[in-house]
Amino acid sequence: MKNFDWQAIIFDFDGVVVESGKIKTQAFAELYHPYGEDIVTAVVQFHTQNGGMSRYRKFRHFHEHFLSKPPLTEVEEKQLDIRFSELVVEAVIAAEAVPGAVELIRQQSGKIPLFVASGTPETELKVIVERRGLAPYFTEVRGAPALKKTIIA
C-alpha cells in the first residue's frame, strides 16, 4: 500500500478492525427484550442503520421514540451503559478481526500515524484495543462521548 502523501489513517473500530457488529446488535436486542419483539425489531433496525452512532444517543432515541417515555435520567442511562458493557466487552475482545485489518495496521504503523475514531465509549474502547494487543500501533484511540465527526476533525 502506498502512502499517497496521506497524513494519517483513521479507522472506525466495529466492523472495520473487529467483526463486532453482531455482538452489539445482540446486546441491544437483549437489553430491550423485556419490552417485546416489536420493540426489539425496531431497536435492531435502528441500530443497524445507524452503526457509527454512540450507544448513548441510541438509548435516548429508543427510550423516547420507541418506548414513548420521558428522557432518560443520568442514572438510567448509566445503568443501560453498564449492562451493555457487560454484554459486549469480553465478546469484542475475543471476536475475530476483520480479514486483513490487523495486517494493514501492523504494516502501516510506523510509516504513518494511525488513529481510531469510534462511537464506542472511549474508556471501553481503549481497554478493548489494549487487550487485543493493538494499542502500540495507534497514535490515539478516541470514542464517545465525543461525536465521531468531532474526533476526526
Backbone torsions as a table, in degrees:
resi	resn	phi	psi	omega
1	MET	NA	125.9	177.6
2	LYS	-83.3	153.5	-178.5
3	ASN	-81.2	-20.2	176.2
4	PHE	50.0	34.3	-179.0
5	ASP	60.5	26.6	177.0
6	TRP	-69.6	147.2	177.5
7	GLN	-90.0	-25.9	-178.2
8	ALA	-169.5	167.3	170.4
9	ILE	-121.8	128.6	179.2
10	ILE	-112.4	121.3	179.9
11	PHE	-103.0	138.6	160.5
12	ASP	-74.9	175.1	-178.0
13	PHE	-111.2	-62.3	-177.3
14	ASP	-67.1	121.3	178.9
15	GLY	83.4	-6.6	178.6
16	VAL	-113.4	-47.5	177.3
17	VAL	-99.6	-40.9	-175.7
18	VAL	-129.3	140.5	177.2
19	GLU	-78.4	75.8	-173.5
20	SER	-115.9	1.7	-177.6
21	GLY	-57.4	-45.4	-178.8
22	LYS	-66.7	-33.4	179.4
23	ILE	-61.2	-46.1	-178.2
24	LYS	-72.3	-35.2	176.6
25	THR	-62.3	-44.7	179.0
26	GLN	-63.8	-36.5	179.5
27	ALA	-65.5	-44.0	176.7
28	PHE	-61.9	-42.4	179.8
29	ALA	-61.2	-42.7	-179.8
30	GLU	-66.6	-41.6	179.9
31	LEU	-59.9	-37.7	-174.2
32	TYR	-101.3	4.2	178.5
33	HIS	-55.7	-38.9	179.7
34	PRO	-59.6	-17.6	-178.0
35	TYR	-91.7	-1.7	176.2
36	GLY	104.0	163.4	-174.7
37	GLU	-64.4	-35.1	179.2
38	ASP	-62.6	-41.6	178.6
39	ILE	-67.6	-43.3	179.0
40	VAL	-58.7	-44.2	179.6
41	THR	-60.6	-45.1	180.0
42	ALA	-65.4	-41.6	179.2
43	VAL	-62.2	-48.6	-178.7
44	VAL	-63.3	-42.2	179.6
45	GLN	-63.0	-47.2	179.6
46	PHE	-62.3	-44.9	179.9
47	HIS	-58.3	-47.4	-176.8
48	THR	-69.6	-27.4	178.5
49	GLN	-83.5	-11.4	-177.0
50	ASN	-131.4	52.4	-173.2
51	GLY	-55.4	-37.6	-176.4
52	GLY	-86.9	-2.8	-178.4
53	MET	-76.3	142.1	180.0
54	SER	-65.7	152.1	179.1
55	ARG	-61.5	-30.4	-178.4
56	TYR	-64.9	-44.0	177.1
57	ARG	-64.8	-36.9	177.5
58	LYS	-65.9	-46.1	178.0
59	PHE	-54.8	-46.7	-179.2
60	ARG	-62.1	-42.8	179.8
61	HIS	-62.9	-48.1	-179.2
62	PHE	-60.0	-44.5	-176.3
63	HIS	-62.4	-46.5	-175.6
64	GLU	-81.2	-42.1	-172.1
65	HIS	-92.8	-35.6	-177.6
66	PHE	-94.7	-35.2	-178.6
67	LEU	-98.3	-8.4	-180.0
68	SER	51.8	45.4	179.7
69	LYS	-111.0	162.9	174.6
70	PRO	-60.7	163.8	179.3
71	PRO	-53.6	146.1	177.8
72	LEU	-59.7	141.3	170.9
73	THR	-80.9	166.6	178.4
74	GLU	-61.1	-39.3	179.9
75	VAL	-65.3	-45.0	179.7
76	GLU	-62.4	-43.0	179.5
77	GLU	-63.9	-40.9	179.3
78	LYS	-63.7	-40.6	178.4
79	GLN	-63.0	-43.6	176.8
80	LEU	-61.9	-43.0	-179.2
81	ASP	-62.0	-44.8	179.7
82	ILE	-62.2	-46.3	-179.6
83	ARG	-63.3	-42.8	179.4
84	PHE	-61.2	-46.0	178.3
85	SER	-58.6	-42.1	178.0
86	GLU	-59.5	-33.8	-178.3
87	LEU	-78.9	-26.1	-170.4
88	VAL	-113.8	-33.2	-167.6
89	VAL	-56.5	-56.0	-177.6
90	GLU	-63.1	-36.2	179.4
91	ALA	-66.4	-38.6	178.7
92	VAL	-70.1	-38.4	177.0
93	ILE	-59.9	-38.4	-177.3
94	ALA	-87.6	-9.4	-174.7
95	ALA	-66.2	156.4	175.7
96	GLU	-65.8	146.1	172.7
97	ALA	-76.0	152.6	171.6
98	VAL	-63.5	131.9	-178.2
99	PRO	-52.2	125.9	177.3
100	GLY	87.2	-13.4	-175.0
101	ALA	-65.7	-49.7	-177.3
102	VAL	-65.4	-38.5	178.1
103	GLU	-62.0	-43.4	178.2
104	LEU	-63.0	-44.9	-179.6
105	ILE	-60.9	-47.3	-180.0
106	ARG	-64.1	-39.7	-178.3
107	GLN	-66.8	-40.3	-175.0
108	GLN	-88.1	-20.8	178.6
109	SER	-60.8	132.8	-177.5
110	GLY	92.7	-22.0	176.6
111	LYS	-93.8	-34.1	-175.5
112	ILE	-152.4	144.3	178.2
113	PRO	-63.1	135.3	178.9
114	LEU	-114.9	138.8	-178.3
115	PHE	-133.4	157.0	170.0
116	VAL	-116.9	132.0	173.7
117	ALA	-129.1	113.0	-171.7
118	SER	-137.6	158.9	173.2
119	GLY	-82.0	-6.8	177.1
120	THR	-69.9	142.3	177.8
121	PRO	-54.1	134.6	-172.6
122	GLU	-57.9	-43.6	-178.6
123	THR	-63.4	-41.8	178.7
124	GLU	-66.6	-43.9	-179.2
125	LEU	-60.0	-42.9	180.0
126	LYS	-63.8	-38.6	176.8
127	VAL	-62.8	-45.8	-178.9
128	ILE	-62.6	-48.1	-179.0
129	VAL	-61.6	-43.2	178.7
130	GLU	-63.0	-49.3	-176.8
131	ARG	-67.3	-24.5	175.8
132	ARG	-83.3	-3.5	178.8
133	GLY	78.5	21.2	-176.4
134	LEU	-101.8	-12.4	-175.4
135	ALA	-53.7	-40.8	-177.5
136	PRO	-63.1	-18.9	-176.7
137	TYR	-85.5	-16.9	-174.3
138	PHE	-105.6	137.0	174.9
139	THR	-68.4	-39.3	179.9
140	GLU	-156.3	145.0	177.6
141	VAL	-122.2	118.1	-175.3
142	ARG	-128.9	146.3	179.1
143	GLY	-152.5	-164.4	-179.4
144	ALA	-60.8	148.9	20.9
145	PRO	-84.4	-11.5	178.1
146	ALA	-62.1	143.2	175.7
147	LEU	-71.5	147.2	-178.0
148	LYS	-57.6	-40.8	-179.6
149	LYS	-64.9	-32.2	177.0
150	THR	-70.6	-43.0	178.4
151	ILE	-59.7	-46.1	-178.2
152	ILE	-65.1	-41.0	179.5
153	ALA	-63.0	NA	NA
